[in-house]
C-alpha cells in the first residue's frame, strides 16, 4: 500500500521570506485571528441566546459566523506558527486534509451567502409571503444544502489532486495547500485537471456571484415603490451583506476563474478571503445592524448580572450589605432592566428581597416550552417477564460475542504482518464500527430486560439516535468501500496496488466517517426540532426517528419524507452499488481459471453474506414512509445485534488468511505465557 507519489511532505514558502517582516506579520495575524474567533463566536452566542434575533436572516448569520471560525482555523494557526520557524513543512496527508477543509468551508460560505441574498430578496420583494416561504424547515434545508454542496465540491477538488503524481520539487509558493500550487508541482500533464478545477471552483464562485448581483438588482428596483423609510431600512439591512459579498467573491473569482497558474499576487489576494473577510464579518454585521447591537448589549448586561450574582452571597453573609441594598444598587438595577427588557424596575423597600418588574416583553410573561416531555418510556422487546429473563441471558452472550469477536479481529490484523492488504485494513475499521454500533443499543436493551421502568431522558434519547445513525451509516459506507476494493482487486489486479494505495484507503475510511456524521446530523436535527407535548411511550427498545415521529404533536409529513429520502435512499443506493459491483465481479470471473474463480468467490462470499444480513433489514425499516409495524423491533435486532455478532464468525470461518493469523497470534500468546 505504498503511496504512488515519492513526495511525503511539502515545504510552504509562506507569505514572506523576510525574517523581520515575518515577526510583524506574526503579531498582526495573531491579532486578526483572535478577532475572528472572538467576534464570530460572539455573534453565534448572541443569536442563540437572544429571543429577538429569531428571523431567518440571523439563523443564516449564525451559521455564516460558525463557518468563518472553521474556515480561518484551517489556515490561520498554521500560517501564524510558520512565521516563527524556518522549516515550514506540511505532510502530504496534512496538505490534502487542509485542501479538503479549505474548499469545504469556503464553498459552504459561498452557498450560505447566496442563501442569505435569497432571504433578503423574499423579505423585501415578497414580504406578505415571507413567513410562509422561509419556514424553519426551509431554512434548515437550505443550510444543509449549503453544507452538502460544500462537501461535494471539496470532494471533487480533493480527488482531482490526490490522484496526481508528485515526484519532483516539493516547494509550494503559498502559505497553505491549494489546488493551483499543487497542480504546478505534479509531474504529469495537468491540462485536464486545470480545466476541471476552473469548471468546478471558478464557475461555482462566478455563478453564485451573478445570482447575488441579480438578486440585489431586483431588490433595488423593487425599492422604488416603497416609502423613503422603508427604502432606508431595506438598504441598511442589505448594505452589510453586499459589503461581505464584494470582499469575499472578488478575490475568490480572481483566484479560481482563471486557468491553473501561479501569480505573485495570489498569496496577498488569498489573505482577503481567508483572513480579512472572516475578521470583518462580525464588525460589518454589528456596526451596521441595530438589532444585533441591542442583543449584544443585553447579553453583556446578563454577563454583568452573572458576575455580580457571584459576589452577592459573599457580601450578604459577610455583613457588608443587605439583600435589599444590593438590589437597589444602580448598576445592578440598570443591568437587570436592560437584560430583561423591562421598562420599570424597583424594590418594595430597602430591606426587601422582592423585585417588581413592569412593562416586560411578552416572552418574559409567557415562556412556555413547546417540549414538556423530559423523558421517554421504552416498551422494550417484550413485556413478558419470563421471556425477558431468557432474552437477558441470550443478548448478554450476543453482546459479549460482539465485543470479543470484533476485538479479536482488530488485534489479529494489527499484529499480523500478512494481513496488510486494503481488505483487512477496511475489515479492522468495520469491526471497530460494529463494536461501537452495538454498544449504542445493546447495554441499554440488556439492562431494560431486568427492570420494569424502561425510561430514557430526552437528551439521552437524542444522543442514542445520533450515535445509532452515525455508526449505522458509517458501516453502510464501509461495506460499500469494501465492495469497491474487491471489485478493483478482481477486475483490475495489475493496477490494484496503484489504485487502492494507503493514502486512498485512508481517505475512503475518512469519507465514510464524514458521511456518517452528515447523515446523523440531518436525522438528529429533524428529530430535535419536533414538539413533544403528549404521550411519551416509545414502542421500541431504542430511540429511532420513526417511533419519535409518531409521538410528535405536529404535522410530520415533510419530516417523514426527508427521513425516507435520507436514510432510505442511502441504504438503497449503496445496496444497488454493491449489487452492481458484485455483478461486474461475476462477469469478469468467466475469463478466469477454475482455481482463480473459486478463490475470488470464496473471498467475496463472506462480504455478500454480511451485506444481505445488514442491508435487508435497513431497507425494510427506512425505505418506507413513517409508519411503525409490530415486526420492526425484531427486524431491528438483525442490524443492531445479529450482524455485528456474525461478522467475526463470517470473516474468520470463511477466510483462511485470518484463521492462520489468529493461530499465530494464539501461539505467540502461549509462548509468552510459558516463558
N, C-alpha and C positions, 0 to 999 in steps of 0.2 A: 504493500500500500504506500509506495513512495510517491512523493509529490512530483508531478511532471516538470515543474519549474525547479531550476537549480538555485534560484534566489530564495533564501529563507527569511531575509529581512530587508527592509528598505531604509535609506538614510534621507531624512527630511531636511532640506536646506533652510527651511524656516522663512520668516518674514525678512530678516536682515542678517548679514554676516558680521556687521559692525558690533563689537562687544559693548562699547559704551552706549550705543543706541539700543541694544538688547536690554540693558538694565532699565532704561527709561520705559521701554515697551512693557517690561515685566510689571512695573508699578502701575502703568496706565491700564493694561489689560486685566490685571488683577482687580483693580478698582471697577472696571467695566463689568467684569463677571460677577462681582459682588452685587452690583446694582441690578444686573439681570435676574439673579436668583432671588434677592430680597424683594425687588419691585414686582416681579411676576407672581411670586408666592403671595405677596400682599394682596394682589388683585384676586387670586384664586380664593384666599381666605375671606376676603371682603364679600365676594359674590356668593360664596357658600353660606356665610353667616348672616347676610342681610335679608330681611323679609321683603324689602322693596325691589331689590335687583333680581326679580324672578322672570323677567321677559326673555324671549329667545335670544335677543342681542347679547345679553350678559351671560347667558348659558354658553353661547359660542365664544365669547370673550374669555370665559374661564378656561375653556379647552385650548384656546389660542395661547394663553399665558403658560399653561402647562406644557404645551408643545415647545414654546420658546425656551423654557428652562431645560427641557430634554435636549433640544437641538443644540443650544450653545454648550451644554455639558459634554456633548460628544466631541467637541473640538477645543473649546477654551482651556480646560485643565491641562491637556497635553501641550498645547501651544505655550501656555504660561510656564510650565515646567521646563520646556525646551529652551526658553530664554536664559536659563541658568546653567545649562550643560553644553558641552561641546559636541558630544556624540548624540545627535537627535535621531535615534534609531526607532523603528517600529517593526514588529514581526510581520511576516506575511499574513498570518491569520488575523492579527490585530489590525492590519491595514484593511483587509477585506471586511472585517467587522465594522470598522469606522466608516468605510464606504457605504455599507448597507444602512447603518444607523443615520448617517448624514442625509442620504436620499430618502429614507423612510420619513424622518421628521420634517424635512424640507418640503417634500411633496404633500404630506399631510397638512402642513401650514398653508400651502398654496390652495388646496381644496377648501380648507376652513375659511380662508379669506374670501374665496369665491362664494361659499355658502352665506357668509356674512353680508356680502353685496346683494345676494338674492333676498335675504331677510330684510334689508333696508329698502329694497325695491318694493316688496309687498307692503311694508309698513307705511310707505309714503304714497305709492301709486294705487294700492288697493286696501285702504285702511279698514273698510267695512268687512272685508273677508279675511283680514289678517289673522285673527284668533282662530278661525276655522281652518285656515291653510297651515299655519305654523303651530300645530299642536305639539304637545310634549313628545308624542310618539314620532311625529315627523322630524322634530329637531334631533331626537336620538338617532334616528335612521340616517340623517344627514351627517352627523358626527361619525357614526360607524362607517358610513360610506367613504368618508374622508380618510379614516384610518386604513380601511381595506384598499382604497386607491393608492395610498402611500406605500403600503406593503407590496402591492403588485408591481408598482413602478420600481421600487427598490430591489425586489427580487430579480426583475429583468436586468437592471444595471449590474447587479452583483454577479448573476450567472454569465453575463457577457464578459465581465472582467476575469472571473475566476478560471475560465477555460483558456485564457491567453497564456502562452509560454513566456516565462521571464528567465532568460539565460545569460544576459549580458550586464549592462550597467544597472545599478540599483539606487541611484540618487534621484529623488523626487524634488523638483524645484517648486515646492509648495510647503505650507505649514500643516496640511492634513492630506489624507489619501482621497483622491477623487478620480473619476474615470479618465478625463483627458490626460493628466500627467502619467497615469499608469499605461494608457494606450501608447503613449510615446516611448515607453520602455520595453514594450513587447517585441520579441524577436520573431515577428511574423508580419504578414500583410494585414493591416487593421482597417482597411478602407470600409469593408462591410460593417465592422463593429462601429466605426465612426459614424456611418450613416444611420445605423440603428439608434445610437446614442442621441443624435440630433433629432431623429424622428420621435424618440421617447421623451427625453428631458426637455429638449427645446420646444417641441410642439405642445407639450403639456403647459409649460410656462407661458408661451405665446398665446395659446388658445384661451387659457384662463384669464390672461391679461386683457384680451379683446372682449371677453364676456364681461369683465369688470368695467371696462371703459364704456361698453354699450349700456350696461345697467345704469351707470351714473349719468349717461346722456339722457336716457329715458326719464330718470328721476328729475334732472334739471328742467327738461321740457314740461313735465307734469307740474312742477312748482309754479309755473306761470299763472295757473288758475287758482292758486291758493293766496290767502291774505299774507301781508308782509310778516306778521308774527310767525305764522306757520312756515313761511319760507326760511326765516332766520333759524327757527328751531330745527328744521329738517337739514339745512346746510351745516349747522353746528354739529348735529349728530353724525352726518356723513363726512365732515371735514377730517376727523381723526382717522377714519377708515381709509380715505383717499391718500392721506399722508403716508400711512403704513404701506399701502399698496405700491405707491411710487418708489419708496425707499427699498422695498423688498424685490419687486418684479423687475425694476430697471437693471440692477446688477445681475440677477438670475438670467434675464434674457440675453445680456451681453456675453455671459459665460457659455451658455448651453445652446444657443440658437445657431452658432457658427460651427463649421467643421472642426474635427479634433486637432487642435493646435495650442501651443503654449505661448502666451504673450507675457511680457514683463509686467504688464498692469494687472494680470489676473489675480495675483495674491492680494493686492490692495483693494481691488473691486470685490473680491470674495469676503473681505473683512466686513463689508456693508451688510451682506445678508446673513452672515454667520454670527456677528457680534453686535454691530451698531444697531440694526433693526430690532433684535430681541431686547436690547438695552433701552431703546427709545419707546417701545410699545407701552410700558407702564406709564411713562411720563406723558405720552400723547393722549392715552385714554383717561388719565386722571385730570390733567390740567385743562382739557377741553370738555370735560363732562361733569356737570354739577351733581348729578345723581351719585356718581362714583365717589366724588369728593365728600359728599354728605354722608354716604355709607361708611367711608373710611374714618370720618370724624367720629361717628357713633361707635365704630369698632375701637378706636383709640380711647374713647371715654369709658367703654366697657373694660378695656385693659387697665385703665387707671383705677376703676372701681375694684377690680380683682386684686390689684396690688394693695389698695387701701384696706380691703377686707382682711388681707393677711395680717395687717397691723392693728385691726380693731381689738381683737381679743387681748393682745399684749397690753394695749393702753388701758383697756377697761379693767382687766384683772390686776394690773399693777397700781390701780387707784389714780391714774392720771386724768382720765376723762370718763364721764358717764355716757351711756349709750345715746341719750338724748343730745348731749353736747356734740358728740361725733356726728350724729345725723344732721345737726343744724350747721355743721361746718360748710362754708360757702362752696369750697372746691368739691366737697362730697355731693352737695345738692345739685350743683350745676352739671357735674359729670353724670349723675344719675338721671337728671332730667333730659340731657342730650342723648344718653344711651338708650333710654326707654322711649323717647319721642313724646313725652308728656309735656304739656304746656304749663302746668302748675304743679308745684310740689311743696309740701310743708309738713311739719311735725305737729302733733297735738299740743305739746308743751316741751319745756327744756329738758325734762327728765323722762319724757315718753320715748318708747322704742317703736311706736307705731307711726308709719308714714301714710300720708293721704295723697293719692295721685288723682288728677283730674284731666279731662280732655286728652286722654291717651288714644293712640291709634286703635283701629278695630282689631288688629291681630293680638293686641295686649288684652283686650276684653275677652276674646274667644280664641283660644289657641288649641283647638281640638285636633288631635292627631287622627288622620284617616285610618291608621292601623291601631286598633285596640286589641289585637291578638299579639300576645307576647311569647306564647309557646304553642306548639302543636302536639297532638296526641297521635302516635303511630299505632295502627291496628296490628302491625306485625304480620308474620306469615300465617299464624293460626291462633285461635282463641282457646283451643283445647289444651288443658294443662298437661295431660299425659303425652300428647303428641309433641308439645313444646319441649318437654324433657328429653324425648328421643332426638328431636331436631337439635337441641343444645349440644348433645354429645356428637352428633353427626357433623354439624357445622364447625365445632371446635376442632375435630380431626381434619376436616377440609382446610380450615384456615392454617393449622399447623403445617399441613402438607404444602400449602401455597408458599408459606414463608421459607420452610426448609428446602423445598424443591427448587424454588427460584434462586435462593441464596447459593445453593449448591452449583447451579448453572453459572451464576456470576463468578463465583470463586474459581470454578474449573476453567472458565475462559480467561480470566485474568492471570492465572498461574501457569496455563499451558502455552508452550511455545508453538505447538502445532495448530492451535485454534486461533490463528491470526488473520484469517480472511475476513472480508467485509461481512459475510453472512453471520459469523459468530460475533462480530462487533455489534451488529444490529440485534442479535439474539440476546446479548447481555443487557442492552437497554430495554428490550421487550420484557425481560424477566424483572428488571427493576420497576418498570411501569406496572406490571402485574401485581407486585407486592404492594405498591402504593395504592393502586386502584382498589384492590380487595380490602385494604386497611381502612379505606374511607367508609365502607359499609359493614364489613363482617364483624368487627368488635362490638359495634352498637347492636347489630342483629343478634349476636350470641348473648349479650348481656340482657337484652329485652325479652329473650325467651325464658328468663328466670324471674322476671318482675311483672307485677300487674299493671303498674302505671308506666307506660312506654312514652314518656314525654321528651320533647326536644325543644330547646329555645328557638325563637325566631332567628337570631343571629347564627346559632348552630345549624339550623336548617338551611339557611342561605349558604353558609360555609360548606356544608356537605354537598349541596347542589353544585357549587362552583368546583369543588375538588373532584366530584364524580364525573362531571362533564370534561374537566381538564384532562384527567388521566385516561378517560374513555376515548376521547377524540385523539389524544396523543398516540394511544395504542392503534387506533384505526390508521393513522398516517404512517406509523412504523411498519405495520403489516403491508401497507401499500408500497413503502420503500423496499421492504424485503422482497416483494414480488418483482419490483424493478431490478433489484440486484440479481435475482435468479434468472430473469429474462436476459439480461446482458451476459451473465456467466455462461448460459447455454446457447444463446443465439449468436453472440459475438465473442467467443472465447479468446481470440487473438488480441482483441482490443480491451479486454476486461480490466486488466491492471491499470491501463491508462485512463479509462473512463471512470471506473469506480476506485479512485485512489483515496488515500487517507483524508485529504482535505475535503473531497466531495462527500465522503461518508460523514465527516463531522458536520458539514453544512446540512445534509439531509436530516440528520438527527436534530440539529438545532431548529430547522424549519418545522419539524414535526412537533417539537415542544411549543414553538411560537404559534403554530396553527391551533394547538390545543388551548393555548391561552386566549387567543382571539375568539374562538368558538365559545369557550366557557364564559368569557366576559359578556358576550352577547346574551347567552342564556340567563346569566345572573342578573344583568341589567333589566331584562324583560320581566323577570320574576320579582325583583326587589321594588319596582315601581307600582306593583299591583296593590290595591287596597284590600286588606283582610279585616272585616268587621263583624263577621258572623261565626259560623261553625269553624272549629279548628281541628277536626279529626281527619287524619290522612289514612286512607285505606291502602297502606303500603308499609314496607319495612325500612324505607329510607326516603329522604326528600328528593323529589324529582319535579320537573316542570309540569307535566300533565296533571298529577294529583293537586298541585298548588293552584293551577288554573281553575279547577273545579270549586275551590274554596273562595276565590276572589269575588268580592261584591261589586263587580263591574263587568261590562261587556268585554270578553277576552277573545273575540273572533280574530281580530288583527294580530294579537299576540300569538294565538294558536297557529295562524298561517305562517307567521315569521319563524316559530319554533319548527314547524314542519319543513319550511324552506331551509333552515339552518341545519338542524340535527339530521332530518330525514334525507335531505339531498346529499350531505356529506357522506352518510352511511351508504346510500345507494350508488352515488357516483364513484366512490372508492371501490365498492364491490364490483361495479362494472369494469373499472380499470383493472382490477385483479383478475376477473374472468377473461378479459381480452388478453392480458399478459400471459396467462396460462394457455389460452387458445393458441397464441403465437408460439409458445414453447412446444406444445404438442405437434404443431405443424412442422416446426423445424426439426423435431426428433425423427421424422420419417427418413431423413437422409443419413442418420447415424447408424452405427453398428448396433447389434442387439445388446451388447455389453454396455455401450455408452448410453443407449436408450434406457436400459434398466437402472443404471446409476443415477441418471438425471431424474427419472420418475421417482426413484427412491428418495432423492434429496427434496423434491418438491411436494411429495405426498404429505409429509408432516405439516408443511405450511398450509396446504389446501385444507387439511383437517381442522386446523386452528381457525382458518378464515371462515369456514362454513359454520362452526360452532359459535363464533363471535358475531359475525355479520347477520346471520339469520334472525336471531332474537332482536338485535338492534334495529333492523329494518322493520320488523313486526311492531315494535314499540313506537318508533319515532317517525315512520313514514306516513302514518295515518293522521287524520285530524285529531284535535284534542278531545279524546274520549278514553275512558278507562274501562278495562274489562277485568273480570274476576281472575282470568288467566295471566294477567300482567305480572303479578308478583312471582309466579312460578317461572315465567319466561325470563324475568329479570335475573333470577338466580343463575341462569346459564352464563350470561356475560359478566356478572359481578363476582361469582364464586367458582362455578364449574370450569369455565375456560381458563382462568388463571391457575387453577389446580391441575388441569390436564396438560398445560403447556410443558412443564418439566418432564412429564411422563412421555408425551408425544415426541419431544425433541431428543430424549435420551434413548428410549426403547427402539426408535426407528433410525438412529444415527450412530454408526459405528465409531466415527471420529470422537464424538462426545463421550461415548461409553469407554473408549480406550483412555481418553484424557482423565476421566473420573477414576478409572482403575489406577492410573499412575499417581494421581493425587492421593488416593487412599493408601497406596503402597508407601508414599513418602511420609504420610502421617504415621503409619505403623512403624516405619524405620526410626522416625524421630522419637516415638514413644518407647521403643525398645532401648534406645541409647540412654 
